[in-house]
Amino acid sequence: MKCSLLPHFFILFNMTNVLNGQIVNKESPEETRGIETLAGAISETVEERFSNDEEGIARRDAHPKATGCARAEFRLNAKLPIEWQTPLFQPGKSYPAFIRYSNATGAVRPDEIPDARGMAVKLFDISGTTLINPDNRHHDFIFASDNKFFLNSLSEYFGFLGNRDEFLGNNPDILANIREATSFVLSSPLEKQYFSQVPYKLNDRVVKYSVKPCQAFGPGVVPENAGPDYLSNAMNRKLKTEEACFNFMVQFYVNDEVTPINNVMVAWNESEAPFIKVGQIIIPRQNTQSEKMLELCENVSYNPFHAIAEHEPIGAINRIRRVVYQSIASLRRSLNQVPDFVMTSSDLPEPVGPTCNID
Ligand code: HEM
């Protein structure tokens, strides 16, 4: 990555606010140029890693290692207050879904190494027009294991990609967030709460999302003789015999102090803004390590802007992701010679058993 390309002209304005009950989420021309420069720099990294990849795969710049993929079903509660309803959030409605769990670090490493972890959920066959790629009829929810993001802005992201030690030395709060985000032990991708970290619209409100296993789970342990892929093995073992389930929850904006929109480095206060369950994700019994599943896991791509306007991603970090995810996904698909691949619900591998009601 050539960080001499960094735009020092770049100035970040706080462009997302709730003003008189209206959500204002604007991008300045400087920000647009900065985001394009960042996408170019990340593309260079992806190409460089591709040229050195032992398996000849062009991988994601972030979250390259899948720790398991699974088909799932996303079900909304039978009762939803009218003001939370959207073309997507309809009472009792369910959607076929595909989940990809991942390790965040840019290199593929053994699962024992502490890391932030991801859970990306794609819903298929939705109605309503999505903000990008409307023909795909996908709605994506992307979560990570910490309840906050580690930095706040495009300029900080450039700093992070440059001389990292120097940058983190000058930004102890970012370093502390990275340490916190990687300081837990995971037994299985199915035994963790995950968070959207950054805000989204829900009609005229602002929310964050979270998913939490329906059943209680203990503190994580790395098994003895874990092996480099113990997370994907743990998930496959469980799903061979049992189904799994996550509650899908929303947390509503209260005010800038309790639930800041422009500071994603702090979690929203759960005592004043509790998570409220609005649905469930059921993961039926299945083989998560079939060849077909592994191939889908590599080729699928998520983007927070695979979303209808009622659920628009907002804030500076999401504005970056709109461009970066699109360009990296299309670059890696073209390097992997699947340039036109778009996953549909008919690609979902069959479950082993029926999907039950876990409630
Ligand atoms: C400036 C901010 C961010 C940048 C530049 C960034 C960059 C990226 C990139 C390039 C990818 C790979 C996309 C692809 O090739 O399909 C990715 C994937 C991912 N990101 Fe981010 N990201 C950012 C913020 C976040 C945040 C706030 C979250 C919190 C939920 C997050 C969670 C994930 C996850 C879970 C994946 C893996 C998706 C999958 O399984 O395919 N990222 N990110």
Residues whose N, C-alpha, C, O or C-beta is under 5 A from the ligand:
A	BS01	HEM	R60 D61 A62 H63 R100 S102 G118 M119 A120 I142 F143 A144 F149 Y157 F195 S196 Q197 V198 V300 S301 Y302 I317 I320 V324 Y325 I328 A329
